[in-house]
Amino acid sequence: MAFSDLDKSLLTSYLVSFFLDCLFFGVFFVAYAITIWLLIFHDRRRRGHIKSLDKAQAVLLSVMLVLALTYVVLDVAANVHAFESNGGDLSAAEQVFSVTNPKSLWGPKLGVLVTQTILADGYLIYRLYVVWGRSLAVVVAPTFFLLCDAAFGYATVHYQIHPEDNHPSGAPASLSSIMTTAFLASSLATNVISTGLIVARIIRTNNRVRDIRVTSTNRWGSSQASYLVDIIVQSAAVYACALVVVLIAMYTAASEPLVVLGILPSLAGAVFSMVIIRSRLSSAASDVHQVADLRAHPRMAHQPQRMASNFSIVVSREVISHEDAK
């Protein structure tokens, strides 16, 4: 392929990446608006007050929205400088997007990306903590990888902003490349462990209560398809899968692989907004009091039969609550 064709191909990939950044930000913004309405305005109208947990989640999502918007603004600035300031010179425009060029703004963009990733991984660990009955033991390994995630991530930002420290004498590869690999690997480990444990808990809980007969004005239960979708949404498996896809695309790209990272800030916010939306809608749907006939179950005949609005069932002395899905 001639250089000019390669140049055009790279510029096309940057434009497609910019389009995807904007697209995912739009999705995140819509999901954010729905989530804030459910957390703040809907609960205030229904309960007369807002729980501190809902306020904390609203603040977290607001910070993630600001970070995602900041990334898009930096992306806009880089694209305007590349295509507007170079007067149609494709070669000069391509050089603007090089990660070694300060005009690409990769340093600030990586700072936003690392911070957003840490917030997303931290929230995922919190959900793991809640789903497993607030057990500290299950979050030890993910928390360790989260700390590694933060250390390697901000080290990557440092070497991107200060390239003079990037190539120490005798080093086989640039420190920025090593730290980037370690950062993404740590984030992937955090997501795989947390998502896997959340999925295991949800499946275990559903297996335990499958034989309980529930009578209600609403049907309790769902089809296998909706059950699978519910697991995918509540475990944030979409984010973990997207991270795997981004890693594969990044390390199979022929040039400038970091361009594929642009979707992550908005994608992380959109995924966790959907998690909260699904949890709040489930909570609203279970507000009606339901009665479970436990007499046919020998291990549960002595347990309470009334399920209140938080939809909790006592199973073998363990409380499995709808709050676990939040």
Beta strands, then each sheet from edge to edge (+ up, - down):
strand 1: 213-215
strand 2: 290-293
strand 3: 306-307
strand 4: 313-315
strand 5: 318-320
sheet 1: 1+ 2- 3+
sheet 2: 4+ 5-
end
